[in-house]
Amino acid sequence: MQWQSPICLLSGHIGFAEHLDKIPFFPAQSIGAIILKATTLEPRNGHPADRISETPLGLINSVGLENPGVDAVIKDKISALPKLKITRKNPKIQWIINVAGSKVQDYADVIEKIETSSHHQTIAGFEINISCPNVQHGGAIFGHDEKLSAEVVSACRAKTDKTLIVKLSPNQTDISRIAEICIQNGANILSAINTVAAMNIDPKTQKAYLSAGRGGLSGKAILPIALLNVHLVWQVAKTYNIPVIGHGGISNGDDAIAMLLAGASAIGIGTALSQDIRISQKILNAIKKYSRAKGYKDYTEIIGKLTL
Ligand SMILES: Cc1cc2nc3c(=O)[nH]c(=O)nc-3n(C[C@H](O)[C@H](O)[C@H](O)COP(=O)(O)O)c2cc1C
């Protein structure tokens, strides 16, 4: 992985990055990649309120992939990235587009539109969110089905030579098998885990808090689930020499180091940004300090060192 830092900011937590410029002393140098908000073929309004529900150790969200659609993303968002202050502070930041869709063709069309636009060079790669329901298959989740995963990843691969990251869902029985299928169909990097299916109920109203009824849990509560899933994915991915971005619940240096030990080559930060938007620098410092204390040449020696 050719990132100048092993830390990335996760999709859905920093929009299209425009607000980062308003944060004083934002540690741009500590970031290897920024994964932007989901982009779909058509604009989406997302679900009605409430879309976020707090739990003691994380958030349940059902934002519903709100975004202005790929044409507006190219025109207003991707075109703005080179002019951002953080790009000037760290020109090596890798900008990644998170792609979502309801049909295989939607994903492929989003990538094709970006690749054939005059702004395609701003983008380093695509992260394919395969946790979306497929409307042509009764709402089955792409990433929970071997055939649908293969179809969507190979359709995306056919549209780009850039880095293709596939983001895996923990809400399935065999993440290792789906990981292997994604690699065999063209993924260069795997990313795990997406949010964990969850629900929150208000005893007063006797209703679910979220308008969609259910959502995805992120934040501290999911770290142990993420560690296991990343370790399982890494066991497959290493046999193909494919790196894994590990994420889910990382909120401090020890969490990040545990994720590297589990097999991640890079780590992603999402929900923890709402507590501390500058947390990437603290986590990077902790990884460096740990590597020094262990006598390692750098953090890459931590990757997969877990002993069972
Ligand atoms: C409000 C919110 C919006 C999100 N939007 C997206 C999205 O658009 N695409 C995507 O692939 N993941 C999305 N995610 C999932 C995150 O990228 C990430 O996988 C998840 O938050 C787990 O990491 P964390 O525990 O560090 O937050 C979203 C998560 C939250 C909480």
Ligand as a Chemical Component Dictionary entry (heavy atoms), coordinates in Angstrom:
data_LIG
# 
_chem_comp.id                   LIG 
_chem_comp.type                 NON-POLYMER 
_chem_comp.pdbx_formal_charge   0 
_chem_comp.three_letter_code    LIG 
# 
loop_
_chem_comp_atom.comp_id 
_chem_comp_atom.atom_id 
_chem_comp_atom.alt_atom_id 
_chem_comp_atom.type_symbol 
_chem_comp_atom.charge 
_chem_comp_atom.model_Cartn_x 
_chem_comp_atom.model_Cartn_y 
_chem_comp_atom.model_Cartn_z 
_chem_comp_atom.pdbx_ordinal 
LIG C1  C1  C 0 -23.134 8.236 10.093 1  
LIG C2  C2  C 0 -22.390 7.169 9.340  2  
LIG C3  C3  C 0 -22.381 7.211 7.946  3  
LIG C4  C4  C 0 -21.700 6.227 7.224  4  
LIG N1  N1  N 0 -21.691 6.277 5.865  5  
LIG C5  C5  C 0 -21.032 5.306 5.155  6  
LIG C6  C6  C 0 -21.006 5.350 3.735  7  
LIG O1  O1  O 0 -21.532 6.275 3.108  8  
LIG N2  N2  N 0 -20.376 4.329 3.074  9  
LIG C7  C7  C 0 -19.735 3.304 3.752  10 
LIG O2  O2  O 0 -19.162 2.398 3.123  11 
LIG N3  N3  N 0 -19.728 3.271 5.106  12 
LIG C8  C8  C 0 -20.351 4.235 5.807  13 
LIG N4  N4  N 0 -20.335 4.204 7.181  14 
LIG C9  C9  C 0 -19.540 3.147 7.866  15 
LIG C10 C10 C 0 -18.142 3.680 8.229  16 
LIG O3  O3  O 0 -17.387 4.015 7.095  17 
LIG C11 C11 C 0 -17.346 2.638 9.056  18 
LIG O4  O4  O 0 -17.248 1.454 8.337  19 
LIG C12 C12 C 0 -18.009 2.413 10.406 20 
LIG O5  O5  O 0 -18.369 3.640 11.006 21 
LIG C13 C13 C 0 -17.148 1.584 11.363 22 
LIG O6  O6  O 0 -16.006 2.287 11.809 23 
LIG P1  P1  P 0 -15.976 3.098 13.223 24 
LIG O7  O7  O 0 -16.443 2.153 14.277 25 
LIG O8  O8  O 0 -14.564 3.550 13.365 26 
LIG O9  O9  O 0 -16.905 4.249 13.062 27 
LIG C14 C14 C 0 -21.013 5.179 7.912  28 
LIG C15 C15 C 0 -21.026 5.156 9.327  29 
LIG C16 C16 C 0 -21.704 6.138 10.028 30 
LIG C17 C17 C 0 -21.708 6.086 11.537 31 
# 
loop_
_chem_comp_bond.comp_id 
_chem_comp_bond.atom_id_1 
_chem_comp_bond.atom_id_2 
_chem_comp_bond.value_order 
_chem_comp_bond.pdbx_ordinal 
LIG C1  C2  SING 1  
LIG C2  C3  SING 2  
LIG C2  C16 DOUB 3  
LIG C3  C4  DOUB 4  
LIG C4  N1  SING 5  
LIG C4  C14 SING 6  
LIG N1  C5  DOUB 7  
LIG C5  C6  SING 8  
LIG C5  C8  SING 9  
LIG C6  O1  DOUB 10 
LIG C6  N2  SING 11 
LIG N2  C7  SING 12 
LIG C7  O2  DOUB 13 
LIG C7  N3  SING 14 
LIG N3  C8  DOUB 15 
LIG C8  N4  SING 16 
LIG N4  C9  SING 17 
LIG N4  C14 SING 18 
LIG C9  C10 SING 19 
LIG C10 O3  SING 20 
LIG C10 C11 SING 21 
LIG C11 O4  SING 22 
LIG C11 C12 SING 23 
LIG C12 O5  SING 24 
LIG C12 C13 SING 25 
LIG C13 O6  SING 26 
LIG O6  P1  SING 27 
LIG P1  O7  DOUB 28 
LIG P1  O8  SING 29 
LIG P1  O9  SING 30 
LIG C14 C15 DOUB 31 
LIG C15 C16 SING 32 
LIG C16 C17 SING 33 
# 
